[in-house]
Amino acid sequence: MVNLQRRVLLSGGIMLATAARARADIWGEPPTPAAGDVGAPLWPPDERIALWPGDPPGMPVKPLTPSLTMNGPRAERQLWVSGVARPEINVFRSPQPDGSSLLVFPGGGYGFLSVQNEGIEVARRYTPFGTTVFVLTYRLPGEGWSHRDLVPLADAQRAMRVLRSQASHLGIDHERIGALGFSAGGHLAADLATAFDAACYVPGDAADRLSARPHCAGLIYPVATLLPGVGHSGSRDNLLGLGATSAMIARRSPAEHVRPDTPPCFIVHAMDDDLVPVEASFRMIAGCRQQKVPVEAHLFENGGHGFGLHPAPDSSTSRWPDLFAAWLQHHQRNSV
C-alpha cells in the first residue's frame, strides 16, 4: 500500500488509496526523495481535467511515456514532468473560493515542466486566499508532435476555453481567469496574451467557441521573445526545432506582437538573470507601453533565474508573490 505520508493532500487531508493507485497507474510512483529531504509532493492531484476529447492533435508516431523525476541539489530538489502524452488541467481548489482563478504554466525550457516550484507551490501560496489554481501540464513540442511551434499555445488556448465552459462546476468566474507563467511558461503566457485568437487547432466542441483571452497575465522571468541575443536559445530550439528561420522566430516572439486587446501584464525579472536576459522583459514592457496595455514590472537587483517561490536569502525577489496578489486583486475589481 502506498505510504500514508505520501497520500497527504496539500491541504492536509488524506487521499483515498484508490485515487493514489489510479495516479500510479498513469504516472508511476512518485520519486523517492534522498535521505534528509523534506519529501516529494505527490503529483498529479486527485482532481484533474483532460484537455482534449480523445487523442490530442498531432500525436507522435512513437508513444510517449509520462515521467516524473526529482532534480537539483538536495536542498532544492524539484519535481519535473516530461513525456506529456495527455495534457491535463490539474485542479487546486480554494477552501473559500472567491471566484478568481489562475491558469499556471510551469517553466522548463519547453523540455520539461517544473511542476513543483512553478505549479504546486503556486497553488499553496494562492488557494488559501480564495483563488482557485489550475496547473496545466502542456505538451512539450520536441517530443514528436506535429506543428510543434503551435503545440503549447494550442494547449493554453484549449485550457482557457475548457475552464470557461466548466466555470460553474469549478466555482469560478469565467471573466476572471488569469494566466501565470514562469520562464518558458512565461513565454507561453505571453504568447496566449498576444495570440489568444490565433488558429492553432481545428475546433472540436462547444468549448472551442469560447474566448481564450486571459483576464490578465503574470510573466515571471519570462522568455518574452525568441529573438537572438535577447531570448533563451534552449526554449527557442525546443519550441521551433534547430535551424528555425528568422520569420519563424519572429512569429513566436510575443513581445513583438503586443496588441491593444492584450490583457494587462505583470512582469518580474532579476537583473542578474544569466539564463533569460532581462532584456526580454524590457521588450515586453516596451510593447505594452506602445500599445497602451496596462503593465506593471518589478525588476530586482539579484535573484538569478528560476527562483519561483523560493528566492535566495539575500534577494528581495521574495516580495513578488505579494505584489502580484495585490495587482491581481486590483485588476479583478477593475476588469479590462
N, C-alpha and C positions, 0 to 999 in steps of 0.2 A: 504493500500500500504506500502511496505517496506520503512522504514525511509530512506531519501536520504543520511543521513550521513553514513549509513551502506551499501550504494551502491557505495562507493568511492573505486576505484582501488588503488592498491599500488602505481601506478604511478600518481594518482591524477585524472584520468578520471572517468566519471560516467558510471556505469554499466546499461545495459538495464533492465527494470523491468521484462521482460520475462526470462532473464537469472537468475536473482535473485530468481524468482519463481521456476525455474527448480531446483536450488540448494536446496531450502527449501523443495521441494517435496522429495528429496533424503535424505537430512541430517537433516531436521527440521530447525527451525530458530536458528541462532547463539545465544549463551547465552547472556543475558543482563548483562553488567558489573555493579558492585556495584557503588553506588554514589561516585563520586570523582575519579573513574578510568578513564584513558585516553580513553578506548574503546576497544572492542573486534574486532580483524581483521575478516573480512568476509572470510569464508572458505567453500568449496574449490574455487579456482579461476575459471573464466569463461572457460578457455581452459584446457582441461584435456583429457587424452588418456586412454581408457580401456585397462588393461594389458592383459587380456585373452579373446579370442573369445568365447562367451558363458560362462558357469559356470567355475570358477577356478577349478583345480584338487583337489579332496579330500574334496568336500563340506561337511560341518557339517550336521548332521541329523536335528538338531534344527536350524531354520532360524536365522540369525543374524540381529540385528537392528543397523544401524550406529548411533553413539552417539558423540556429541560434549559437552564438559564440560569445565568450567573455574576453574582452581585450583591454589592454593597457596595463600599466604598473598596478601592483596590488592595491595601493592606496586609492586609486581612481579607476578601478575596473568598471567597464561599461558593457551592457548587453547590446549586441549588434545582431541585426537580422539581415539575411540575404536570401536569394532563391525565392522571390515573391511570385509564386505561381498563381495565387488567388488573392489579389489585393482586397483589403478589408478596412472598414471603419471600426476602430476599437473604441468602445464607449466607456467613458468615466463619468458617471452621474454625480451631480452635486447633492449633498444631503438636504439642502434647502435651495432648490433651483430658482433663479430669478428670471429665467427666460433667455439669458445671454449664453452664448456658446462660442467655442473656438475650434476650428479645424486646424490641427497641428501637423506640420510636415517636418519630420526629423531630417537632419543632415546626414552626410556620409559620402559626399563627393559623387553621388549617383552610383557608388559602388557597393554601398551597404546602407542600412538605416540605423542610426544611433537612437534606438527607441527608449533607452533608459534616461540618459542625460537630457534628451531633447524630445521626450514624449511622456513617459510615466511620471517623471518628476515635475513636468509642467502641470500635469493633472493634479499631482499632490499639492502644488502651490495654489492653483486657482479654484478647484472644486469646493474647498471649504467656504469660499466666499460667494457662492451662488452660480458660478459659471460651469456649465457642462462642457467637458473637454472631449474632443474626438481626435484620436491619433490615427493618421492614415498610413497604412503600410502600402505605399505605392510601388508600382513595378520599377525595377531597375533596368534602364534602357539597354545596357550591354549584355543582358542575359538571353539574347536571342530573339527579342521581339521585333516584329517588322515595324517600319516607320518609327524607329527608336527615338527620333528627336521630338516626337509628339506624345510618346507613351506616358511620361509623368504628368504632363499637362492634361491629357485625356482623363487620367485617373482623378486629378484635382477637380476638373470641371464636373465629372460624374459624381464625385463625392459631395460637392456643394448641392447639386440637384437632388441627390438621394436624401440628403439631410432636410432639404426644404420639403420634399414630398412626404417625409415622415415626421415633420416638426411637431405635430400634435401628439403623436405617440411618444416622442422623445422629450416632450415638455419644454420645447424651446420656441423662441420667437423666430419665425422664418426670415424676418427682416434684420435680425441681429446675430448673424453668423459671421464671425471674423475669421481671418486666416492668420496663422502664426508659423513662420518658417525659420529654420536655422541653417546657415551655410548654404549647401546645395538645396536644402529645403527652403531657404530664403530665396534662392533663385526661383524655385517652383511657386512660392507665394507671390513673388513679384511678377512672374510670368502669368499667373492666374489673374492678378490685379490689372494687368495690361492687355491680356488676351482671353478674357473670360468668355467671349462670344466667338472665338476662332473655331472653325470647323475642324475638330480633331478626330471625330469618330462618327459613325453612322448612327443617328438616333434610333433607339430601340423600344422605348416605352414612354408612358406619360410623364415620368420624371424628367426626361430629356427635353421636354418643352419648357421647363422652368429655367430661371436665370442662374448662371454660375458665378455671378459677380459677388464677391465677399463684401460684407458691410464695411470692413476696414482691414488693413494688412499690417502685421508686425513683422519686420525684417531684421533678424538678429545675425550679425556678421554675415550679411548675405552676399552670395555670388550674384550681384545685381546686374552684371554684364559679363559676357564671354569674350569681349574684345581682347586681343593680345596685349600683354603688359598691364592690364587692369583686372581682368577676370582670373579665375582659377583654372589652370590648364587641365588639371585632372578631371574636374567636373565637366569641362568642355569636351574632353576626349571621350569620357564615359557617356555623355549625352549624345554627342553627334558622331562619334567614331573618329578614328585617326584620319587626318587629311581633309578635314571639313573645309569647305570653301569660305571665302570672306562673306558671301551672301548668306550661307547657312548660319554662320556665326552671328551676323548682324540680326538675322530673323529671330533668333532665340536669345537676344540680349535685351531684357525688359527695360533697363534704364534708358534705352534708346527709343522706346515705344510708349512712354507715358502719354496718356491722352486725357482730355478734360473730364471724362467719366471714370477715370481710375479712382478707386476708393482712397480715403485718407490713409497715409502711411506713417508708421512709427519705425525708426531706424536706430539700431545700436551697433557700434563698431569700436574696437580698440585701435588706437593709433599705431600700436606696435604689432598688429596682426601680421605675422610673417607667412601666412598661408593664403589668405584672401586679402589683397591690398585694400586699405581703407578708401582708396580712390574709387573703388566700385560703388561704395555708398555715396561718395561725393557726386558721382554721375547720376545716381537715383534721386538724390536731393535736388540736383540741378534740373532734372527732368520734371519733377513735381512742381518746382517753383515756376518753370517756364510755362507749364500747362495750368498753373493756379490750382493745383491739387494740394489740399492741406497736408502738411508734413511736419513731423517733429523728429528731431535727431539728437542722439546723445553719443558723443564721441569721447571715449575715455583715454586717458594718457597711456595706461598699460592694461594688460589683461590677456594679450595673445589671441588665440583662436580656440573656439570650441568650448568656452567656459560654461555655457549653458546656465544652470542654476548653481554651479559650483566654482565661483571665481577664486583666484589666488588670494591668500590672506591680505596681501599688500595692495590689492586692486579695488578700486571703487565701483567696478562693474557689478558688484553685489546689489547695487541700487536699481538696476534696470527693471526687475520684475515689479517693484512697487510703482515705478514711473509708468510702466506700461499699463498697470491696473488702473491708475488714475486717468491716463489718456483714454483707455478703453471705456471707462465709465463716462467720461465727458462725451465721447462720440456716440455712445448709446443713448444718452439723453438728447443729443442734438444730431439726429440721423441726417446723413448726407445722401 
